[in-house]
C-alpha cells in the first residue's frame, strides 16, 4: 500500500489543493497543466495549451490530486482520509489473543493506543512503540501496514487487517516476521495477534508524532562488531543454552507487572539470544561474555531493526541457578553494580531455566 499523503492527511486541505490547482490551470499556469497531464488519464498526451482549452472542472483536479497521492479516484482518497479521522483518539484494550492464547484482561489494564492521523503510540508496561501506519479501505477485509519507528520493533513492519465499528477497533496482525492474516482469528504457531480495543477518548491525542528513528551505525562498524561476536563458546554461554523464563524485569527502576511475566521467554542458541514478551521480540542480539572480569561483563549487539549493529554493555552473575543481567542502554557506560534506579536507563532481569 504505497500512498503519498502528508502526515495526518486532512480532506479539507486536499480539497483546497484541488481548488488551487483548478485556479492555477485556468490562469495559464504551466505546472498546473503538467500535473493534469501526468495524473489525469483524460489529459494524458495533451499539450499544456490543449489542457487549458479542454475546460477541466473541479472534479477533474480532484481526480488528479487523488491519483498523484496514490489513489485511483477521489472517492477512494476521501474514504481513506475519513477512516483515518474516525480512528483518531485514545483506545483501551478489551482483549488480546496471540497465537491462539488469550492474555488475561488484568494484563491489558495499563495499555493503550493513541492515534493521530496516520501516527500512533502504543503504551504498555513492557514497552512503548511508536510509528506510522498505512490503511487500505478498498480491500475486504480492510488492510493495515504498520511501520515501527521507535521502540523494540524500530525499523520493522507488520501487516494485518483492521475493522472499525463505531467506538470499537479490531486488529488482526501478523507479528514482525509473520504473514498477513486472512481472517480475524489466531492459532498456535501462526505469529498472529488479535486485538480488540474500545475508544476511551475521541479527542486528538497530544504528542503523537510517530517517534524518532534511532541513529544507525555505519555498515563497516556493524560488520567489524559482528566478527568480534562470533567467538568461541564460553562456560557461561554453554550454561545459558536453551529456554529461560523471567522471574523479574525492571526498566529504569520500574518493574514489569507480575501478570506479564508468564508471557515472556529468553532463548539462547549459540551466541544469539532472543527475548520475547506476548509474542513481541524485545531483544534479538549476539552476546559475548568477558568471564575474567568481576563481575562478569556481557555485551549485546543488536541484530534487528534500525539499531542493527548497536552494542549495549552490561554485567552478569549467577544467583544459584538463576541468571541475572543488568544492561545499560546502547551507547551508555557499562553498569558497575546491579542497581536499576529510576531514570538510569538500565534493564535488570532475572531468569530461571524452563523445565
TORKOL-4160 file (C-alpha; in steps of 0.2 Angstrom, whole numbers, padded with zeros to 4 digits, m for minus):
355
<pt num="1" X="0000" Y="0000" Z="0000"/>
<pt num="2" X="0010" Y="0015" Z="m0006"/>
<pt num="3" X="0002" Y="0032" Z="m0003"/>
<pt num="4" X="0010" Y="0049" Z="m0005"/>
<pt num="5" X="m0001" Y="0058" Z="0008"/>
<pt num="6" X="0006" Y="0071" Z="0020"/>
<pt num="7" X="0007" Y="0067" Z="0038"/>
<pt num="8" X="m0010" Y="0067" Z="0046"/>
<pt num="9" X="m0019" Y="0070" Z="0030"/>
<pt num="10" X="m0034" Y="0082" Z="0030"/>
<pt num="11" X="m0048" Y="0081" Z="0017"/>
<pt num="12" X="m0052" Y="0099" Z="0018"/>
<pt num="13" X="m0034" Y="0103" Z="0015"/>
<pt num="14" X="m0034" Y="0091" Z="0000"/>
<pt num="15" X="m0050" Y="0099" Z="m0007"/>
<pt num="16" X="m0041" Y="0116" Z="m0006"/>
<pt num="17" X="m0026" Y="0109" Z="m0016"/>
<pt num="18" X="m0039" Y="0103" Z="m0029"/>
<pt num="19" X="m0047" Y="0121" Z="m0030"/>
<pt num="20" X="m0030" Y="0129" Z="m0030"/>
<pt num="21" X="m0024" Y="0118" Z="m0045"/>
<pt num="22" X="m0040" Y="0122" Z="m0054"/>
<pt num="23" X="m0037" Y="0141" Z="m0052"/>
<pt num="24" X="m0019" Y="0140" Z="m0057"/>
<pt num="25" X="m0024" Y="0129" Z="m0073"/>
<pt num="26" X="m0037" Y="0142" Z="m0078"/>
<pt num="27" X="m0024" Y="0156" Z="m0076"/>
<pt num="28" X="m0012" Y="0148" Z="m0088"/>
<pt num="29" X="0000" Y="0140" Z="m0075"/>
<pt num="30" X="0011" Y="0128" Z="m0085"/>
<pt num="31" X="0015" Y="0117" Z="m0070"/>
<pt num="32" X="m0004" Y="0115" Z="m0066"/>
<pt num="33" X="m0007" Y="0109" Z="m0084"/>
<pt num="34" X="0008" Y="0097" Z="m0082"/>
<pt num="35" X="0000" Y="0090" Z="m0066"/>
<pt num="36" X="m0015" Y="0085" Z="m0075"/>
<pt num="37" X="m0006" Y="0078" Z="m0090"/>
<pt num="38" X="0004" Y="0067" Z="m0078"/>
<pt num="39" X="m0010" Y="0061" Z="m0067"/>
<pt num="40" X="m0027" Y="0063" Z="m0076"/>
<pt num="41" X="m0030" Y="0050" Z="m0090"/>
<pt num="42" X="m0041" Y="0062" Z="m0099"/>
<pt num="43" X="m0027" Y="0074" Z="m0101"/>
<pt num="44" X="m0013" Y="0061" Z="m0105"/>
<pt num="45" X="m0004" Y="0066" Z="m0121"/>
<pt num="46" X="m0011" Y="0083" Z="m0122"/>
<pt num="47" X="m0001" Y="0099" Z="m0123"/>
<pt num="48" X="m0002" Y="0112" Z="m0109"/>
<pt num="49" X="m0012" Y="0123" Z="m0121"/>
<pt num="50" X="m0024" Y="0109" Z="m0125"/>
<pt num="51" X="m0026" Y="0105" Z="m0107"/>
<pt num="52" X="m0031" Y="0123" Z="m0103"/>
<pt num="53" X="m0043" Y="0124" Z="m0118"/>
<pt num="54" X="m0052" Y="0107" Z="m0113"/>
<pt num="55" X="m0061" Y="0116" Z="m0099"/>
<pt num="56" X="m0057" Y="0104" Z="m0085"/>
<pt num="57" X="m0068" Y="0106" Z="m0069"/>
<pt num="58" X="m0065" Y="0104" Z="m0050"/>
<pt num="59" X="m0070" Y="0085" Z="m0051"/>
<pt num="60" X="m0055" Y="0083" Z="m0063"/>
<pt num="61" X="m0042" Y="0092" Z="m0052"/>
<pt num="62" X="m0048" Y="0082" Z="m0038"/>
<pt num="63" X="m0046" Y="0066" Z="m0048"/>
<pt num="64" X="m0028" Y="0072" Z="m0052"/>
<pt num="65" X="m0024" Y="0075" Z="m0034"/>
<pt num="66" X="m0031" Y="0058" Z="m0029"/>
<pt num="67" X="m0020" Y="0049" Z="m0042"/>
<pt num="68" X="m0005" Y="0059" Z="m0038"/>
<pt num="69" X="m0006" Y="0053" Z="m0020"/>
<pt num="70" X="m0008" Y="0035" Z="m0025"/>
<pt num="71" X="m0027" Y="0033" Z="m0026"/>
<pt num="72" X="m0037" Y="0028" Z="m0042"/>
<pt num="73" X="m0050" Y="0041" Z="m0039"/>
<pt num="74" X="m0056" Y="0055" Z="m0027"/>
<pt num="75" X="m0069" Y="0044" Z="m0018"/>
<pt num="76" X="m0056" Y="0032" Z="m0013"/>
<pt num="77" X="m0045" Y="0046" Z="m0006"/>
<pt num="78" X="m0060" Y="0053" Z="0003"/>
<pt num="79" X="m0064" Y="0036" Z="0011"/>
<pt num="80" X="m0046" Y="0034" Z="0016"/>
<pt num="81" X="m0044" Y="0051" Z="0025"/>
<pt num="82" X="m0062" Y="0049" Z="0033"/>
<pt num="83" X="m0057" Y="0032" Z="0040"/>
<pt num="84" X="m0041" Y="0040" Z="0047"/>
<pt num="85" X="m0051" Y="0054" Z="0056"/>
<pt num="86" X="m0063" Y="0041" Z="0063"/>
<pt num="87" X="m0048" Y="0031" Z="0070"/>
<pt num="88" X="m0041" Y="0046" Z="0080"/>
<pt num="89" X="m0041" Y="0046" Z="0099"/>
<pt num="90" X="m0036" Y="0036" Z="0114"/>
<pt num="91" X="m0040" Y="0017" Z="0114"/>
<pt num="92" X="m0040" Y="0005" Z="0128"/>
<pt num="93" X="m0038" Y="m0014" Z="0126"/>
<pt num="94" X="m0053" Y="m0025" Z="0128"/>
<pt num="95" X="m0044" Y="m0041" Z="0123"/>
<pt num="96" X="m0028" Y="m0048" Z="0116"/>
<pt num="97" X="m0025" Y="m0065" Z="0109"/>
<pt num="98" X="m0008" Y="m0071" Z="0102"/>
<pt num="99" X="m0005" Y="m0087" Z="0093"/>
<pt num="100" X="m0022" Y="m0093" Z="0099"/>
<pt num="101" X="m0018" Y="m0089" Z="0118"/>
<pt num="102" X="m0029" Y="m0076" Z="0126"/>
<pt num="103" X="m0020" Y="m0065" Z="0138"/>
<pt num="104" X="m0028" Y="m0061" Z="0155"/>
<pt num="105" X="m0038" Y="m0045" Z="0155"/>
<pt num="106" X="m0028" Y="m0039" Z="0170"/>
<pt num="107" X="m0013" Y="m0038" Z="0159"/>
<pt num="108" X="m0021" Y="m0025" Z="0147"/>
<pt num="109" X="m0027" Y="m0013" Z="0160"/>
<pt num="110" X="m0012" Y="m0001" Z="0159"/>
<pt num="111" X="m0010" Y="m0002" Z="0140"/>
<pt num="112" X="m0017" Y="0010" Z="0127"/>
<pt num="113" X="m0016" Y="0015" Z="0109"/>
<pt num="114" X="m0015" Y="0033" Z="0104"/>
<pt num="115" X="m0019" Y="0038" Z="0086"/>
<pt num="116" X="m0017" Y="0055" Z="0077"/>
<pt num="117" X="m0020" Y="0054" Z="0059"/>
<pt num="118" X="m0008" Y="0040" Z="0052"/>
<pt num="119" X="0004" Y="0041" Z="0068"/>
<pt num="120" X="0002" Y="0031" Z="0083"/>
<pt num="121" X="0010" Y="0027" Z="0100"/>
<pt num="122" X="0006" Y="0011" Z="0109"/>
<pt num="123" X="0010" Y="0011" Z="0128"/>
<pt num="124" X="0011" Y="m0004" Z="0138"/>
<pt num="125" X="0020" Y="m0009" Z="0154"/>
<pt num="126" X="0033" Y="m0019" Z="0145"/>
<pt num="127" X="0037" Y="m0006" Z="0131"/>
<pt num="128" X="0031" Y="0009" Z="0121"/>
<pt num="129" X="0030" Y="0008" Z="0102"/>
<pt num="130" X="0029" Y="0022" Z="0090"/>
<pt num="131" X="0027" Y="0023" Z="0072"/>
<pt num="132" X="0016" Y="0026" Z="0056"/>
<pt num="133" X="0003" Y="0016" Z="0048"/>
<pt num="134" X="m0005" Y="0014" Z="0031"/>
<pt num="135" X="m0023" Y="0008" Z="0028"/>
<pt num="136" X="m0031" Y="0001" Z="0013"/>
<pt num="137" X="m0050" Y="0004" Z="0014"/>
<pt num="138" X="m0054" Y="m0003" Z="m0003"/>
<pt num="139" X="m0050" Y="m0021" Z="0002"/>
<pt num="140" X="m0062" Y="m0033" Z="0010"/>
<pt num="141" X="m0057" Y="m0035" Z="0024"/>
<pt num="142" X="m0048" Y="m0019" Z="0026"/>
<pt num="143" X="m0029" Y="m0019" Z="0027"/>
<pt num="144" X="m0016" Y="m0010" Z="0038"/>
<pt num="145" X="0003" Y="m0010" Z="0037"/>
<pt num="146" X="0012" Y="m0004" Z="0052"/>
<pt num="147" X="0030" Y="0003" Z="0052"/>
<pt num="148" X="0038" Y="0005" Z="0069"/>
<pt num="149" X="0049" Y="0020" Z="0071"/>
<pt num="150" X="0054" Y="0020" Z="0089"/>
<pt num="151" X="0053" Y="0006" Z="0102"/>
<pt num="152" X="0059" Y="m0013" Z="0102"/>
<pt num="153" X="0052" Y="m0016" Z="0085"/>
<pt num="154" X="0060" Y="0000" Z="0077"/>
<pt num="155" X="0064" Y="m0002" Z="0059"/>
<pt num="156" X="0052" Y="m0016" Z="0056"/>
<pt num="157" X="0035" Y="m0018" Z="0048"/>
<pt num="158" X="0020" Y="m0029" Z="0052"/>
<pt num="159" X="0005" Y="m0032" Z="0041"/>
<pt num="160" X="m0013" Y="m0035" Z="0045"/>
<pt num="161" X="m0032" Y="m0032" Z="0045"/>
<pt num="162" X="m0042" Y="m0020" Z="0054"/>
<pt num="163" X="m0061" Y="m0016" Z="0057"/>
<pt num="164" X="m0069" Y="0000" Z="0064"/>
<pt num="165" X="m0086" Y="m0001" Z="0071"/>
<pt num="166" X="m0091" Y="0014" Z="0080"/>
<pt num="167" X="m0080" Y="0015" Z="0095"/>
<pt num="168" X="m0073" Y="m0002" Z="0094"/>
<pt num="169" X="m0057" Y="m0005" Z="0084"/>
<pt num="170" X="m0051" Y="m0023" Z="0080"/>
<pt num="171" X="m0034" Y="m0028" Z="0073"/>
<pt num="172" X="m0028" Y="m0045" Z="0067"/>
<pt num="173" X="m0009" Y="m0043" Z="0064"/>
<pt num="174" X="0005" Y="m0053" Z="0058"/>
<pt num="175" X="0018" Y="m0050" Z="0071"/>
<pt num="176" X="0035" Y="m0045" Z="0064"/>
<pt num="177" X="0041" Y="m0059" Z="0053"/>
<pt num="178" X="0024" Y="m0067" Z="0051"/>
<pt num="179" X="0012" Y="m0066" Z="0036"/>
<pt num="180" X="m0003" Y="m0055" Z="0035"/>
<pt num="181" X="m0018" Y="m0064" Z="0042"/>
<pt num="182" X="m0033" Y="m0068" Z="0030"/>
<pt num="183" X="m0046" Y="m0068" Z="0044"/>
<pt num="184" X="m0049" Y="m0061" Z="0061"/>
<pt num="185" X="m0043" Y="m0076" Z="0071"/>
<pt num="186" X="m0027" Y="m0083" Z="0078"/>
<pt num="187" X="m0020" Y="m0101" Z="0080"/>
<pt num="188" X="m0004" Y="m0108" Z="0088"/>
<pt num="189" X="0011" Y="m0105" Z="0078"/>
<pt num="190" X="0004" Y="m0093" Z="0066"/>
<pt num="191" X="0013" Y="m0077" Z="0074"/>
<pt num="192" X="m0004" Y="m0068" Z="0073"/>
<pt num="193" X="m0011" Y="m0057" Z="0086"/>
<pt num="194" X="m0030" Y="m0052" Z="0088"/>
<pt num="195" X="m0033" Y="m0036" Z="0097"/>
<pt num="196" X="m0049" Y="m0028" Z="0101"/>
<pt num="197" X="m0049" Y="m0010" Z="0108"/>
<pt num="198" X="m0063" Y="0002" Z="0113"/>
<pt num="199" X="m0062" Y="0021" Z="0112"/>
<pt num="200" X="m0058" Y="0030" Z="0128"/>
<pt num="201" X="m0057" Y="0047" Z="0121"/>
<pt num="202" X="m0061" Y="0054" Z="0104"/>
<pt num="203" X="m0050" Y="0069" Z="0105"/>
<pt num="204" X="m0034" Y="0071" Z="0096"/>
<pt num="205" X="m0020" Y="0065" Z="0107"/>
<pt num="206" X="m0006" Y="0076" Z="0111"/>
<pt num="207" X="0012" Y="0072" Z="0107"/>
<pt num="208" X="0009" Y="0058" Z="0095"/>
<pt num="209" X="0022" Y="0061" Z="0081"/>
<pt num="210" X="0026" Y="0043" Z="0076"/>
<pt num="211" X="0043" Y="0043" Z="0085"/>
<pt num="212" X="0061" Y="0047" Z="0080"/>
<pt num="213" X="0071" Y="0034" Z="0071"/>
<pt num="214" X="0087" Y="0029" Z="0081"/>
<pt num="215" X="0104" Y="0033" Z="0073"/>
<pt num="216" X="0111" Y="0019" Z="0063"/>
<pt num="217" X="0129" Y="0013" Z="0065"/>
<pt num="218" X="0139" Y="0013" Z="0049"/>
<pt num="219" X="0139" Y="m0003" Z="0040"/>
<pt num="220" X="0158" Y="m0006" Z="0042"/>
<pt num="221" X="0156" Y="m0004" Z="0061"/>
<pt num="222" X="0142" Y="m0017" Z="0061"/>
<pt num="223" X="0152" Y="m0029" Z="0051"/>
<pt num="224" X="0168" Y="m0027" Z="0062"/>
<pt num="225" X="0157" Y="m0029" Z="0078"/>
<pt num="226" X="0149" Y="m0045" Z="0071"/>
<pt num="227" X="0165" Y="m0053" Z="0068"/>
<pt num="228" X="0170" Y="m0049" Z="0086"/>
<pt num="229" X="0154" Y="m0058" Z="0092"/>
<pt num="230" X="0157" Y="m0074" Z="0083"/>
<pt num="231" X="0169" Y="m0080" Z="0097"/>
<pt num="232" X="0171" Y="m0097" Z="0104"/>
<pt num="233" X="0158" Y="m0103" Z="0117"/>
<pt num="234" X="0162" Y="m0098" Z="0135"/>
<pt num="235" X="0157" Y="m0108" Z="0150"/>
<pt num="236" X="0143" Y="m0095" Z="0154"/>
<pt num="237" X="0137" Y="m0096" Z="0136"/>
<pt num="238" X="0137" Y="m0115" Z="0137"/>
<pt num="239" X="0126" Y="m0115" Z="0153"/>
<pt num="240" X="0114" Y="m0102" Z="0146"/>
<pt num="241" X="0109" Y="m0113" Z="0131"/>
<pt num="242" X="0091" Y="m0116" Z="0130"/>
<pt num="243" X="0075" Y="m0108" Z="0135"/>
<pt num="244" X="0073" Y="m0097" Z="0151"/>
<pt num="245" X="0058" Y="m0089" Z="0160"/>
<pt num="246" X="0058" Y="m0072" Z="0168"/>
<pt num="247" X="0056" Y="m0071" Z="0187"/>
<pt num="248" X="0059" Y="m0052" Z="0187"/>
<pt num="249" X="0061" Y="m0037" Z="0175"/>
<pt num="250" X="0064" Y="m0019" Z="0179"/>
<pt num="251" X="0067" Y="m0005" Z="0167"/>
<pt num="252" X="0074" Y="0011" Z="0174"/>
<pt num="253" X="0068" Y="0006" Z="0191"/>
<pt num="254" X="0050" Y="0001" Z="0185"/>
<pt num="255" X="0046" Y="m0017" Z="0187"/>
<pt num="256" X="0036" Y="m0026" Z="0174"/>
<pt num="257" X="0019" Y="m0032" Z="0181"/>
<pt num="258" X="0020" Y="m0050" Z="0188"/>
<pt num="259" X="0005" Y="m0055" Z="0177"/>
<pt num="260" X="0016" Y="m0051" Z="0162"/>
<pt num="261" X="0030" Y="m0062" Z="0167"/>
<pt num="262" X="0022" Y="m0079" Z="0162"/>
<pt num="263" X="0021" Y="m0072" Z="0144"/>
<pt num="264" X="0040" Y="m0069" Z="0142"/>
<pt num="265" X="0054" Y="m0080" Z="0137"/>
<pt num="266" X="0073" Y="m0079" Z="0134"/>
<pt num="267" X="0081" Y="m0091" Z="0121"/>
<pt num="268" X="0099" Y="m0094" Z="0119"/>
<pt num="269" X="0105" Y="m0103" Z="0104"/>
<pt num="270" X="0124" Y="m0102" Z="0101"/>
<pt num="271" X="0129" Y="m0084" Z="0103"/>
<pt num="272" X="0112" Y="m0077" Z="0099"/>
<pt num="273" X="0099" Y="m0073" Z="0112"/>
<pt num="274" X="0081" Y="m0068" Z="0109"/>
<pt num="275" X="0069" Y="m0061" Z="0122"/>
<pt num="276" X="0050" Y="m0061" Z="0118"/>
<pt num="277" X="0035" Y="m0055" Z="0128"/>
<pt num="278" X="0017" Y="m0058" Z="0122"/>
<pt num="279" X="0023" Y="m0063" Z="0105"/>
<pt num="280" X="0034" Y="m0047" Z="0103"/>
<pt num="281" X="0053" Y="m0048" Z="0101"/>
<pt num="282" X="0060" Y="m0036" Z="0113"/>
<pt num="283" X="0079" Y="m0041" Z="0111"/>
<pt num="284" X="0087" Y="m0051" Z="0097"/>
<pt num="285" X="0106" Y="m0050" Z="0098"/>
<pt num="286" X="0123" Y="m0058" Z="0098"/>
<pt num="287" X="0131" Y="m0059" Z="0115"/>
<pt num="288" X="0148" Y="m0061" Z="0122"/>
<pt num="289" X="0155" Y="m0063" Z="0139"/>
<pt num="290" X="0171" Y="m0057" Z="0147"/>
<pt num="291" X="0172" Y="m0070" Z="0161"/>
<pt num="292" X="0189" Y="m0064" Z="0168"/>
<pt num="293" X="0180" Y="m0048" Z="0173"/>
<pt num="294" X="0172" Y="m0046" Z="0191"/>
<pt num="295" X="0158" Y="m0045" Z="0189"/>
<pt num="296" X="0157" Y="m0055" Z="0173"/>
<pt num="297" X="0154" Y="m0042" Z="0158"/>
<pt num="298" X="0141" Y="m0046" Z="0144"/>
<pt num="299" X="0140" Y="m0036" Z="0128"/>
<pt num="300" X="0124" Y="m0037" Z="0116"/>
<pt num="301" X="0125" Y="m0032" Z="0098"/>
<pt num="302" X="0108" Y="m0029" Z="0090"/>
<pt num="303" X="0103" Y="m0040" Z="0075"/>
<pt num="304" X="0087" Y="m0032" Z="0070"/>
<pt num="305" X="0079" Y="m0015" Z="0067"/>
<pt num="306" X="0086" Y="0002" Z="0063"/>
<pt num="307" X="0098" Y="m0001" Z="0078"/>
<pt num="308" X="0106" Y="m0016" Z="0070"/>
<pt num="309" X="0125" Y="m0016" Z="0075"/>
<pt num="310" X="0122" Y="m0006" Z="0090"/>
<pt num="311" X="0131" Y="m0013" Z="0106"/>
<pt num="312" X="0124" Y="m0012" Z="0124"/>
<pt num="313" X="0135" Y="m0016" Z="0139"/>
<pt num="314" X="0130" Y="m0025" Z="0154"/>
<pt num="315" X="0136" Y="m0036" Z="0169"/>
<pt num="316" X="0130" Y="m0054" Z="0173"/>
<pt num="317" X="0130" Y="m0065" Z="0188"/>
<pt num="318" X="0123" Y="m0082" Z="0194"/>
<pt num="319" X="0111" Y="m0082" Z="0209"/>
<pt num="320" X="0110" Y="m0100" Z="0212"/>
<pt num="321" X="0104" Y="m0107" Z="0196"/>
<pt num="322" X="0096" Y="m0091" Z="0191"/>
<pt num="323" X="0104" Y="m0079" Z="0178"/>
<pt num="324" X="0104" Y="m0061" Z="0182"/>
<pt num="325" X="0108" Y="m0047" Z="0169"/>
<pt num="326" X="0110" Y="m0028" Z="0172"/>
<pt num="327" X="0112" Y="m0019" Z="0155"/>
<pt num="328" X="0114" Y="m0001" Z="0150"/>
<pt num="329" X="0106" Y="0007" Z="0135"/>
<pt num="330" X="0116" Y="0007" Z="0119"/>
<pt num="331" X="0129" Y="0020" Z="0119"/>
<pt num="332" X="0130" Y="0022" Z="0138"/>
<pt num="333" X="0143" Y="0016" Z="0150"/>
<pt num="334" X="0143" Y="m0002" Z="0157"/>
<pt num="335" X="0135" Y="m0003" Z="0175"/>
<pt num="336" X="0147" Y="m0006" Z="0189"/>
<pt num="337" X="0133" Y="m0014" Z="0200"/>
<pt num="338" X="0116" Y="m0022" Z="0199"/>
<pt num="339" X="0106" Y="m0007" Z="0203"/>
<pt num="340" X="0092" Y="m0001" Z="0192"/>
<pt num="341" X="0086" Y="0016" Z="0199"/>
<pt num="342" X="0073" Y="0027" Z="0191"/>
<pt num="343" X="0080" Y="0036" Z="0176"/>
<pt num="344" X="0095" Y="0025" Z="0175"/>
<pt num="345" X="0091" Y="0018" Z="0158"/>
<pt num="346" X="0096" Y="0001" Z="0164"/>
<pt num="347" X="0087" Y="m0015" Z="0162"/>
<pt num="348" X="0088" Y="m0028" Z="0176"/>
<pt num="349" X="0082" Y="m0045" Z="0173"/>
<pt num="350" X="0082" Y="m0062" Z="0182"/>
<pt num="351" X="0079" Y="m0078" Z="0173"/>
<pt num="352" X="0076" Y="m0097" Z="0178"/>
<pt num="353" X="0078" Y="m0111" Z="0166"/>
<pt num="354" X="0062" Y="m0118" Z="0159"/>
<pt num="355" X="0059" Y="m0136" Z="0165"/>
